[in-house]
Amino acid sequence: MALPWVKTLEDCADYSQVVKPSLPQLYELPGKVIDTLSNHDSLVELYKNTNPFVSGLGFSIFLGAIFLVASEVNRNYSQVDRAWSLLPTIYNAHFAIWSHLNGLPSQRVDLVLFWSVIWSARLTFNYWRKGGYSIGSEDYRWEIIRGKVPPAFFFIFNVTFISFIQSVLLFLLAAPTYIILLASNHEQEITAADLGFAAVELGLILSEWFSDQQQWDYQTAKKEYQKTAKVPRGCGFTQEDLDRGFITSGLWAYCRHPNFAAEQTIWILLYQWSCYASKTFYNWAGLGALSLLMIFQGSTWLTELITSGKYPEYKFYQKQVGAHIPSLTPYRAPSATPKVIRTSDLAKRQKPKQK
């Protein structure tokens, strides 16, 4: 069996027992794959006999190399972005498939896969409708960063962070599922708490759908308004809303990035699920969620720096509404500054009347 043998639920979250002993398989895996292909042996058997954490990690490193080559050849650095909505679910499916092939209890891992598929479907659709899969499309922030640093530094940034670190991060987001897989050998049945975790995950995905749809409706109305100089009928926005340049209604009235907030919470919650399953307060699998939080902090800072430079009112919005933690009261636009009429101007206006 490729899984480590552990005595207790707490041991399922012990890095020194469930990950470290299997790491030598990672170094051996490329050679084993080549030998298997050369000898026409079964890749399925190799897959079954390799620790699922190791094979998933190895695949993420392999993808990092693919992303690097593709980004440099095409001079387009959104290769990981295109796979972002798919890879965590692929890794969750990997853990579920591995469990089934080895005849292990898989109900709890299947439950993780269930909501993860819905998460992927929603995020992939949203990325598609915004043109993310169009030929040549690229996140505008990469272009801005390229313009700020020398080419050599950006290449190093691509080799490290953009291609490899992000690829491994997407695997680590699913690492808690590995702990749940291990814990399932001790507690096989789905518990009420498992259903509770899954229900909250689905609720967070639903909130992402609402926030992204509200953003989509606003941007669609704004584009139409900019083309025709008329507020689209039935759009639900006023001319003042569209002139502002950014949405401040719905969920966005209470949080500047409600979709980002839900996204981070989804993966923090999966990590907490693994803590519950292994009866631990914390464990190493939180590295993925922690790294995601750090990425969102940097991404949000850059996005808001650009936005505040385009729209003067955005600074008022930042003062009133939290970035990721919702505010208790909705955003209120600043009152219009009263126009000051000078005495000299008033006198000039009076002269035509006297004539």
Secondary structure, 3 states (H helix, E strand, C coil): CCCCCCCCCHHHHCHHHHCHHHHHHHHHHHHHHHHHHHCCCCHHHHHHCCCHHHHHHHHHHHHHHHHHHHHHHHCCCCHHHHHCCCHHHHHHHHHHHHHHHCCCCCHHHHHHHHHHHHHHHHHHHHHHHCCCCCCCCCCHHHHHHHHHCCHHHHHHHHHHHHHHHHHHHHHHCCHHHHHHHHHCCCCCCCCHHHHHHHHHHHHHHHHHHHHHHHHHHHHHHHHHHHHHCCCCCCCCCCHHHHHHCCCCCHHHHCECCHHHHHHHHHHHHHHHHHHHHCCCCCCCCHHHHHHHHHHHHHHHHHHHHHHHHHCCCHHHHHHHCECCCCCCCCCCCCCCCCCCCCHHHHHHHHHHHHC
